[in-house]
Amino acid sequence: MKKKLGFFIPILCFVIIWEIISQNSFVNPNLFPPPSKVATALWSMMNTGIIFLDIRDSFWRLIIGLFLGSSIGVFVGLLAGRLKLINFFLSPVIQVFRPLPPVAIIPLVIIWLGIDNSAKIFSIAFAVFFPVWLSTHLGAQQIPKIFLWSGKLFIHSPFKKFIKIIFPASLPFIITGIRTGIATAFIMIFVSELTGASGGVGYRISVAHLAYNIDEMMAALVVLAALGATFDQLFVYFTNKLFPWLKLSLK
């Protein structure tokens, strides 16, 4: 109970300060509307149902992109972390592309894939791949040697070694990478929906911005932030249920 209060009290204090600053015209309330006005805009969007349609459109793009980026990142990270030949050929290429901002490739992705959902999903997967790959790669390289020596004695199949030793030993790093990937995916869902979208939370933010509807734009931003925080906490909760020994590393 105390932990829950410790999470919500700072947010409540921030909202109260925000309301006081806006209501007393310390800043222009048209440019920085108070939470009460943002809440009214959000309620209106909920009554029309438009925000729920936007959440639906964004969410399935995010889930597919996150799944593809994470899966490929874990697979390549494990292989490159343990097999020297794959590491020799793949890691330098990945390291060249890793510093490239994912936002910078969006014009190229549009040229290749158009402006439909495949381009948005690819952009999310591309951005998610790198933090997951890096964390998994480091985890696979730092497996204690005693685990590998024990594997040589009791497990002869290379595939079983990956499943029973390398993957479980790398799991704390994999979880960290995926959690970082979740935050990255929420950034990219906003960016990818700025062009060629007809729905989605990022699209709603863009439309409200163009119409100079600041309260609606901030309401959509609040929704995006709330979705990101909720998704992260659900990921932590279910990870702790599935792998309780990792609980301390996720706090």
C-alpha positions in Angstrom: 0.0 0.0 0.0 2.8 2.4 0.9 4.6 1.7 -2.4 1.4 2.5 -4.3 1.0 5.8 -2.4 4.7 6.5 -3.0 4.0 6.2 -6.7 0.9 8.4 -6.9 1.7 11.1 -4.4 4.4 12.8 -6.5 2.1 12.7 -9.6 -0.7 14.2 -7.6 1.6 17.0 -6.3 2.7 17.7 -9.9 -0.9 17.9 -11.1 -1.8 20.4 -8.3 1.2 22.6 -9.0 0.4 22.5 -12.7 -3.2 23.5 -12.0 -2.1 26.4 -9.7 0.5 27.7 -12.3 -2.0 27.6 -15.2 -5.0 29.0 -13.3 -3.1 31.9 -11.9 -1.7 32.9 -15.3 1.9 32.4 -14.4 2.1 31.0 -17.9 -0.3 31.5 -20.9 -3.2 29.1 -20.1 -3.9 28.8 -23.9 -0.4 27.4 -24.4 -0.2 25.5 -21.1 -3.8 24.5 -20.2 -4.5 23.4 -16.6 -5.2 19.7 -15.8 -8.9 20.5 -15.4 -9.2 21.7 -19.0 -7.1 18.7 -20.2 -9.3 16.3 -18.3 -12.4 17.9 -19.9 -10.9 17.4 -23.4 -10.0 13.8 -22.5 -13.6 13.2 -21.3 -14.9 14.6 -24.5 -12.6 12.3 -26.5 -13.8 9.3 -24.4 -17.5 10.2 -24.9 -17.1 10.2 -28.7 -15.0 7.0 -28.5 -12.3 8.4 -30.7 -9.5 8.0 -28.2 -10.4 4.3 -27.8 -10.1 3.8 -31.5 -6.7 5.6 -31.5 -5.5 3.4 -28.6 -6.6 0.3 -30.5 -4.8 1.4 -33.7 -1.6 2.2 -31.9 -1.6 -0.8 -29.6 -1.6 -3.5 -32.2 1.1 -1.8 -34.2 3.2 -1.5 -31.0 2.6 -5.1 -30.0 3.6 -6.6 -33.4 6.7 -4.3 -33.7 7.8 -4.9 -30.2 7.4 -8.7 -30.6 9.4 -8.8 -33.9 12.1 -6.5 -32.7 12.5 -8.3 -29.4 12.4 -11.8 -30.9 15.0 -11.0 -33.5 17.1 -9.1 -31.0 17.2 -12.0 -28.5 17.9 -14.6 -31.2 20.8 -12.6 -32.8 22.1 -11.5 -29.4 22.4 -15.1 -28.1 24.0 -16.3 -31.3 26.5 -13.4 -31.6 27.2 -13.6 -27.9 28.2 -17.3 -27.9 29.4 -18.1 -31.5 32.6 -16.3 -32.5 32.0 -16.6 -36.3 28.6 -15.0 -36.1 29.8 -12.3 -33.8 32.7 -11.6 -36.2 30.4 -11.0 -39.2 27.3 -9.5 -37.6 28.3 -7.4 -34.6 30.4 -4.8 -36.6 27.5 -4.3 -39.0 25.0 -3.9 -36.1 27.3 -1.5 -34.3 27.4 0.7 -37.4 23.6 1.0 -37.5 23.1 1.1 -33.8 24.0 4.8 -33.3 21.7 5.8 -36.2 18.5 7.5 -34.7 15.6 5.3 -35.7 13.6 8.4 -36.5 16.2 9.2 -39.3 15.3 6.0 -41.2 11.5 6.8 -41.4 11.8 8.7 -44.8 13.7 5.7 -46.2 11.1 3.2 -44.8 8.3 5.2 -46.4 10.1 5.0 -49.7 10.5 1.2 -49.3 7.3 0.2 -47.6 4.9 3.1 -48.3 2.8 4.8 -45.6 0.7 1.8 -44.5 1.0 -0.2 -41.3 3.9 -2.3 -42.5 6.1 0.8 -42.5 5.1 1.7 -38.9 5.6 -1.8 -37.6 9.0 -2.0 -39.3 10.1 1.3 -37.8 9.1 0.1 -34.3 10.8 -3.3 -34.7 14.0 -1.6 -36.1 14.2 0.7 -33.0 13.4 -2.1 -30.5 16.0 -4.5 -32.0 19.1 -2.6 -30.9 18.6 -2.3 -27.1 17.4 -5.9 -26.9 20.3 -7.2 -29.0 22.9 -5.2 -27.1 21.6 -6.3 -23.7 21.2 -10.0 -24.8 24.6 -10.0 -26.4 26.3 -8.8 -23.2 24.4 -11.3 -21.1 25.4 -14.2 -23.4 29.0 -13.2 -23.2 29.0 -12.9 -19.4 27.7 -16.3 -18.5 29.7 -17.8 -15.6 32.2 -20.4 -16.9 31.1 -22.9 -14.3 27.6 -23.0 -16.0 29.2 -23.8 -19.4 31.6 -26.4 -17.9 28.6 -28.1 -16.2 26.8 -28.0 -19.6 29.6 -29.8 -21.3 29.5 -32.6 -18.8 25.7 -33.2 -18.8 24.4 -31.8 -22.1 25.7 -32.8 -25.4 23.2 -31.2 -27.8 24.2 -27.6 -28.8 20.5 -26.8 -29.1 19.8 -28.0 -25.6 22.7 -26.0 -24.2 21.2 -22.9 -25.6 17.7 -23.7 -24.2 18.8 -25.0 -20.8 21.9 -23.0 -20.0 22.6 -20.0 -22.2 19.1 -18.6 -22.4 18.3 -18.9 -18.7 21.7 -17.5 -17.7 21.2 -14.5 -20.1 17.6 -13.9 -18.9 18.2 -10.9 -16.6 20.0 -9.1 -19.4 17.2 -10.1 -21.9 14.5 -8.7 -19.6 16.4 -5.5 -19.1 16.8 -5.1 -22.9 13.1 -5.8 -23.5 12.1 -3.3 -20.9 14.2 -0.7 -22.6 12.7 -1.8 -25.9 9.2 -1.1 -24.5 10.0 2.5 -23.8 11.6 2.8 -27.3 8.5 1.3 -28.9 6.3 3.9 -27.3 8.6 6.6 -28.7 8.4 5.1 -32.1 4.6 4.6 -32.2 4.3 8.4 -31.8 6.9 9.2 -34.4 5.7 6.6 -37.0 2.1 7.9 -36.8 3.0 11.4 -37.7 3.1 10.5 -41.4 0.5 8.6 -43.3 -1.7 7.5 -40.4 -5.5 7.9 -40.2 -5.7 6.8 -36.6 -3.6 6.2 -33.5 -2.5 8.2 -30.4 0.5 9.7 -32.2 -1.8 10.7 -35.1 -4.3 12.3 -32.6 -1.4 14.4 -31.1 -0.4 15.5 -34.5 -3.9 16.5 -35.6 -4.6 18.4 -32.4 -1.3 20.2 -32.8 -2.1 21.3 -36.4 -5.5 22.5 -35.3 -3.8 24.4 -32.4 -6.1 22.4 -30.0 -3.6 22.4 -27.1 -5.8 20.8 -24.5 -6.7 17.9 -26.7 -3.1 17.5 -27.7 -2.0 17.3 -24.1 -4.8 14.9 -23.3 -3.5 12.6 -26.0 0.0 13.0 -24.6 -1.3 12.0 -21.1 -2.9 8.9 -22.6 0.3 7.9 -24.4 2.3 8.4 -21.1 -0.3 6.4 -19.1 -0.2 3.6 -21.6 3.6 3.5 -21.5 3.7 3.4 -17.7 0.9 0.8 -17.5 2.6 -1.4 -20.1 5.9 -1.2 -18.3 4.3 -2.1 -14.9 2.4 -5.0 -16.4 5.6 -6.3 -18.0 7.3 -6.1 -14.6 4.4 -7.8 -12.8 4.1 -10.7 -15.2 7.9 -11.1 -15.4 8.1 -11.4 -11.6 5.3 -14.0 -11.7 7.1 -16.1 -14.3 10.6 -15.6 -13.0 10.4 -14.7 -9.3 14.2 -14.9 -8.9 14.5 -11.8 -11.1 12.3 -9.6 -8.9 15.1 -7.6 -7.3 16.6 -6.7 -10.6 13.3 -5.2 -11.8 12.6 -2.9 -8.8 
